[in-house]
């Protein structure tokens, strides 16, 4: 290489000189330090010595060797060990006097730290939330920067004026202050730097720092400029800190915590008023030196405590101890003391600042607790309810006799199991979920009813209460489980529930019986009355009278069959399969039409029946007869007097159901007005004097009791269609 390399090593940047074959010719000390190399690398291949380099750098070196004079770049890459680094390079081609490539000069810097600082700086600018503003008094125009608009929570295209800008400040002190400062700055050229409150466009109250200064020309203000910073978090934190400080002063007084300071160099001790109360002495009785504090202690604790003070001053360990003091009245009190040591730049102790707290009650409680633990163990073993200590993984750590008796296990057997092993699978998920909330600190205890399996595999119903026991550091040590065997109560509840269901079934049956008696028998009565009226007509000839008598006989038989079916309604049956029988739908339809034949003849109703004979449904015969009767008679009752009454009765198969429908061309129903209450009790819609508003209520109740559904389509003046889905019969 033709260049002079004598100064290469002293260049204060990471630079290397490579020959045409890309071997190290020389490099700066900075290069060696940056990449952890030694001068043994000289003469070795650049890429062998430094294999982890960006591909972009390798390409740039290739381009230079091919004749490109200069290349530069920067890129981030991930090393094999997972570290991310930024490399920045500059490459210059070196040629001899006749233009032959003699090598390259490579400056390669690891700029990872610089990039990190740039990222942090950019983030800091965003976090600082500082915007700019300018008031041009000549053009009467205000400019807000993007951050300023963001702080005010206004759109990016918002164009403020002076009046609007002032109005954002909270009414009262803030608005009055900014108005005064702007006026004074315009008049006298003064500057300001204040912290005020604004109300943003969305109505939030926030604290801002506003800095402003004026630009004067010939004694006249032509422009105001400044910055606008969101300091809401800092200001509120400052206010909170002040409030906390005030509360702390009150709390230390209320809690009886004393604050003290020990000047190590001057041997002076300073106490607040609470300290005198803790030691049971007056301020005038305390000399304010270290020895005076020592004199308050019991002799048995004095040497140990003095050594702990020396250790803290020498930096061996923190001062955190307890000792006893004797009050002038003879009482002994326990004191807990903690402090921090303030040191100079050389590490020499200057002061100890700390607190004292009277823990006499705590010490007394600890002694009582020790005695209580002994009593608790006895209570645990002899408790009438099951108790267990459970580890974090669910293992039983300790169990009592009551739990063993309830589950039939010995103590040794249970200690080899977890609560998961003996919990019913259906109850385990909720138990683990609640336990997880305890572990996460969302609750301290929980109580549930669940099932355990006893040793014989039988379910034992229990009421479980679980409480977490925590160590001093707050971590859970184990759980206390209280287990009450409630199997007898659950069995009693089940019996009561079955009895209640039986009673409900009986009541429902009786209710339907009453509805059918009061509603359906009216149709038979009306039919018989109508036939009787025909017989009393003197104008009937012999043949007509004979037909009428036959009609009377059929009506009477229909009434007897309906009454027979009523007996089924009041039979109490348990289980839906036992309640429902297979019924031929067409046979029931034919019977109902025969029962109301007189009504059909009188009203001259035209029937269109498309119900196959083989269709069987599951149901109660009396209910099915009542349903068909209600739907058919409703179609006749609410016929349109201006046109011939027409009923279409159909049935078809749909999945697990048979679909039965009754359509008419009658008055129709306004579903927009009456749709929601159509099947309600005592709801009528046409003003018919015979309507009682109970038929559709009964019908819906009976259909649903047989596992079916009912729906309606209707249009006023066109007609209605009721569609019923029945469970298929066998």
WOSUL-V183757 format. One record per residue. N is the residue number from 1. RES is the residue in one letter. PHI is phi as a letter, one per 30 degrees, with the letter a starting at -180 (NA if undefined). Layout:
BEGIN
n | res | phi
N | RES | PHI
N | RES | PHI
END
This chain:
BEGIN
n | res | phi
1 | X | NA
2 | X | d
3 | X | d
4 | X | d
5 | X | c
6 | X | d
7 | X | c
8 | X | e
9 | X | d
10 | X | c
11 | X | d
12 | X | d
13 | X | b
14 | X | d
15 | X | b
16 | X | b
17 | X | c
18 | X | c
19 | X | d
20 | X | e
21 | X | d
22 | X | h
23 | X | c
24 | X | d
25 | X | c
26 | X | a
27 | X | a
28 | X | d
29 | X | d
30 | X | d
31 | X | d
32 | X | d
33 | X | d
34 | X | d
35 | X | c
36 | X | i
37 | X | c
38 | X | b
39 | X | d
40 | X | d
41 | X | d
42 | X | d
43 | X | i
44 | X | c
45 | X | d
46 | X | e
47 | X | d
48 | X | d
49 | X | d
50 | X | b
51 | X | d
52 | X | c
53 | X | b
54 | X | d
55 | X | d
56 | X | d
57 | X | d
58 | X | d
59 | X | d
60 | X | d
61 | X | d
62 | X | d
63 | X | d
64 | X | d
65 | X | d
66 | X | d
67 | X | k
68 | X | d
69 | X | d
70 | X | b
71 | X | b
72 | X | a
73 | X | l
74 | X | a
75 | X | a
76 | X | c
77 | X | b
78 | X | c
79 | X | d
80 | X | d
81 | X | d
82 | X | j
83 | X | d
84 | X | c
85 | X | b
86 | X | c
87 | X | c
88 | X | b
89 | X | b
90 | X | b
91 | X | b
92 | X | b
93 | X | d
94 | X | c
95 | X | b
96 | X | d
97 | X | d
98 | X | c
99 | X | i
100 | X | d
101 | X | d
102 | X | c
103 | X | k
104 | X | b
105 | X | c
106 | X | b
107 | X | c
108 | X | b
109 | X | c
110 | X | d
111 | X | c
112 | X | e
113 | X | d
114 | X | d
115 | X | d
116 | X | d
117 | X | d
118 | X | d
119 | X | d
120 | X | d
121 | X | d
122 | X | d
123 | X | d
124 | X | d
125 | X | d
126 | X | d
127 | X | d
128 | X | d
129 | X | h
130 | X | c
131 | X | c
132 | X | c
133 | X | a
134 | X | a
135 | X | c
136 | X | c
137 | X | d
138 | X | d
139 | X | c
140 | X | h
141 | X | b
142 | X | c
143 | X | c
144 | X | c
145 | X | d
146 | X | e
147 | X | d
148 | X | d
149 | X | d
150 | X | d
151 | X | d
152 | X | d
153 | X | h
154 | X | c
155 | X | d
156 | X | d
157 | X | c
158 | X | d
159 | X | c
160 | X | d
161 | X | b
162 | X | d
163 | X | d
164 | X | d
165 | X | d
166 | X | d
167 | X | d
168 | X | d
169 | X | d
170 | X | e
171 | X | d
172 | X | j
173 | X | e
174 | X | d
175 | X | d
176 | X | d
177 | X | d
178 | X | d
179 | X | d
180 | X | d
181 | X | d
182 | X | d
183 | X | d
184 | X | d
185 | X | d
186 | X | d
187 | X | d
188 | X | c
189 | X | i
190 | X | d
191 | X | c
192 | X | b
193 | X | a
194 | X | b
195 | X | c
196 | X | b
197 | X | c
198 | X | b
199 | X | c
200 | X | d
201 | X | d
202 | X | c
203 | X | j
204 | X | d
205 | X | c
206 | X | b
207 | X | c
208 | X | b
209 | X | c
210 | X | c
211 | X | c
212 | X | b
213 | X | b
214 | X | c
215 | X | c
216 | X | c
217 | X | b
218 | X | h
219 | X | i
220 | X | c
221 | X | d
222 | X | c
223 | X | a
224 | X | c
225 | X | b
226 | X | l
227 | X | b
228 | X | b
229 | X | b
230 | X | d
231 | X | c
232 | X | e
233 | X | d
234 | X | d
235 | X | d
236 | X | d
237 | X | d
238 | X | d
239 | X | d
240 | X | d
241 | X | d
242 | X | d
243 | X | d
244 | X | d
245 | X | d
246 | X | d
247 | X | d
248 | X | d
249 | X | d
250 | X | d
251 | X | d
252 | X | d
253 | X | d
254 | X | d
255 | X | d
256 | X | i
257 | X | c
258 | X | c
259 | X | c
260 | X | b
261 | X | b
262 | X | c
263 | X | d
264 | X | d
265 | X | d
266 | X | c
267 | X | h
268 | X | c
269 | X | c
270 | X | c
271 | X | c
272 | X | d
273 | X | d
274 | X | d
275 | X | d
276 | X | d
277 | X | d
278 | X | d
279 | X | c
280 | X | i
281 | X | b
282 | X | c
283 | X | d
284 | X | d
285 | X | c
286 | X | c
287 | X | d
288 | X | i
289 | X | b
290 | X | e
291 | X | d
292 | X | d
293 | X | d
294 | X | d
295 | X | d
296 | X | d
297 | X | d
298 | X | d
299 | X | e
300 | X | d
301 | X | c
302 | X | d
303 | X | d
304 | X | d
305 | X | d
306 | X | d
307 | X | d
308 | X | d
309 | X | d
310 | X | d
311 | X | d
312 | X | d
313 | X | d
314 | X | d
315 | X | i
316 | X | d
317 | X | a
318 | X | d
319 | X | d
320 | X | a
321 | X | b
322 | X | b
323 | X | a
324 | X | c
325 | X | b
326 | X | c
327 | X | d
328 | X | e
329 | X | d
330 | X | j
331 | X | d
332 | X | c
333 | X | b
334 | X | d
335 | X | b
336 | X | c
337 | X | b
338 | X | b
339 | X | a
340 | X | c
341 | X | c
342 | X | c
343 | X | b
344 | X | d
345 | X | d
346 | X | c
347 | X | i
348 | X | d
349 | X | d
350 | X | c
351 | X | b
352 | X | c
353 | X | b
354 | X | a
355 | X | b
356 | X | b
357 | X | b
358 | X | d
359 | X | c
360 | X | e
361 | X | d
362 | X | d
363 | X | d
364 | X | d
365 | X | d
366 | X | d
367 | X | d
368 | X | d
369 | X | d
370 | X | d
371 | X | d
372 | X | d
373 | X | d
374 | X | d
375 | X | d
376 | X | d
377 | X | d
378 | X | d
379 | X | d
380 | X | d
381 | X | d
382 | X | c
383 | X | d
384 | X | d
385 | X | c
386 | X | d
387 | X | b
388 | X | a
389 | X | c
390 | X | b
391 | X | d
392 | X | d
393 | X | d
394 | X | j
395 | X | d
396 | X | d
397 | X | c
398 | X | a
399 | X | b
400 | X | c
401 | X | d
402 | X | d
403 | X | d
404 | X | d
405 | X | d
406 | X | d
407 | X | c
408 | X | i
409 | X | c
410 | X | d
411 | X | d
412 | X | d
413 | X | d
414 | X | d
415 | X | d
416 | X | c
417 | X | c
418 | X | c
419 | X | d
420 | X | d
421 | X | d
422 | X | c
423 | X | d
424 | X | d
425 | X | e
426 | X | d
427 | X | c
428 | X | d
429 | X | d
430 | X | d
431 | X | d
432 | X | d
433 | X | d
434 | X | d
435 | X | d
436 | X | d
437 | X | d
438 | X | d
439 | X | d
440 | X | d
441 | X | i
442 | X | d
443 | X | a
444 | X | c
445 | X | a
446 | X | a
447 | X | b
448 | X | b
449 | X | c
450 | X | a
451 | X | b
452 | X | c
453 | X | c
454 | X | d
455 | X | d
456 | X | d
457 | X | i
458 | X | d
459 | X | d
460 | X | c
461 | X | d
462 | X | b
463 | X | c
464 | X | c
465 | X | b
466 | X | c
467 | X | b
468 | X | d
469 | X | c
470 | X | c
471 | X | d
472 | X | d
473 | X | d
474 | X | j
475 | X | d
476 | X | d
477 | X | d
478 | X | a
479 | X | b
480 | X | c
481 | X | c
482 | X | c
483 | X | b
484 | X | c
485 | X | d
486 | X | c
487 | X | e
488 | X | d
489 | X | d
490 | X | d
491 | X | d
492 | X | d
493 | X | d
494 | X | d
495 | X | d
496 | X | d
497 | X | d
498 | X | d
499 | X | d
500 | X | d
501 | X | d
502 | X | d
503 | X | d
504 | X | d
505 | X | d
506 | X | d
507 | X | d
508 | X | d
509 | X | d
510 | X | d
511 | X | d
512 | X | d
513 | X | e
514 | X | d
515 | X | d
516 | X | d
517 | X | e
518 | X | d
519 | X | c
520 | X | d
521 | X | d
522 | X | d
523 | X | d
524 | X | d
525 | X | d
526 | X | d
527 | X | d
528 | X | d
529 | X | d
530 | X | d
531 | X | d
532 | X | d
533 | X | d
534 | X | d
535 | X | d
536 | X | d
537 | X | d
538 | X | d
539 | X | d
540 | X | d
541 | X | d
542 | X | d
543 | X | d
544 | X | d
545 | X | d
546 | X | d
547 | X | d
548 | X | d
549 | X | d
550 | X | d
551 | X | d
552 | X | d
553 | X | d
554 | X | d
555 | X | d
556 | X | d
557 | X | d
558 | X | d
559 | X | d
560 | X | d
561 | X | d
562 | X | d
563 | X | d
564 | X | d
565 | X | d
566 | X | d
567 | X | d
568 | X | d
569 | X | d
570 | X | c
571 | X | d
572 | X | d
573 | X | b
574 | X | c
575 | X | j
576 | X | d
577 | X | d
578 | X | d
579 | X | d
580 | X | c
581 | X | c
582 | X | d
583 | X | b
584 | X | d
585 | X | d
586 | X | d
587 | X | d
588 | X | d
589 | X | d
590 | X | d
591 | X | d
592 | X | d
593 | X | d
594 | X | d
595 | X | d
596 | X | c
597 | X | e
598 | X | d
599 | X | d
600 | X | d
601 | X | d
602 | X | d
603 | X | d
604 | X | h
605 | X | d
606 | X | c
607 | X | c
608 | X | b
609 | X | c
610 | X | b
611 | X | b
612 | X | d
613 | X | d
614 | X | d
615 | X | d
616 | X | b
617 | X | b
618 | X | c
619 | X | a
620 | X | c
621 | X | e
622 | X | d
623 | X | d
624 | X | d
625 | X | d
626 | X | d
627 | X | d
628 | X | d
629 | X | d
630 | X | d
631 | X | d
632 | X | d
633 | X | d
634 | X | d
635 | X | d
636 | X | d
637 | X | d
638 | X | c
639 | X | d
640 | X | c
641 | X | d
642 | X | d
643 | X | b
644 | X | d
645 | X | d
646 | X | b
647 | X | b
648 | X | c
649 | X | c
650 | X | b
651 | X | a
652 | X | a
653 | X | c
654 | X | b
655 | X | i
656 | X | d
657 | X | c
658 | X | c
659 | X | c
660 | X | c
661 | X | b
662 | X | b
663 | X | c
664 | X | b
665 | X | c
666 | X | d
667 | X | d
668 | X | i
669 | X | b
670 | X | d
671 | X | d
672 | X | d
673 | X | d
674 | X | c
675 | X | e
676 | X | d
677 | X | c
678 | X | e
679 | X | c
680 | X | d
681 | X | d
682 | X | i
683 | X | c
684 | X | b
685 | X | b
686 | X | b
687 | X | i
688 | X | d
689 | X | d
690 | X | d
691 | X | d
692 | X | c
693 | X | i
694 | X | b
695 | X | e
696 | X | d
697 | X | d
698 | X | d
699 | X | e
700 | X | d
701 | X | d
702 | X | d
703 | X | d
704 | X | d
705 | X | d
706 | X | c
707 | X | i
708 | X | c
709 | X | b
710 | X | b
711 | X | b
712 | X | b
713 | X | b
714 | X | a
715 | X | b
716 | X | e
717 | X | i
718 | X | c
719 | X | k
720 | X | b
721 | X | b
722 | X | c
723 | X | c
724 | X | c
725 | X | c
726 | X | c
727 | X | d
728 | X | d
729 | X | d
730 | X | d
END
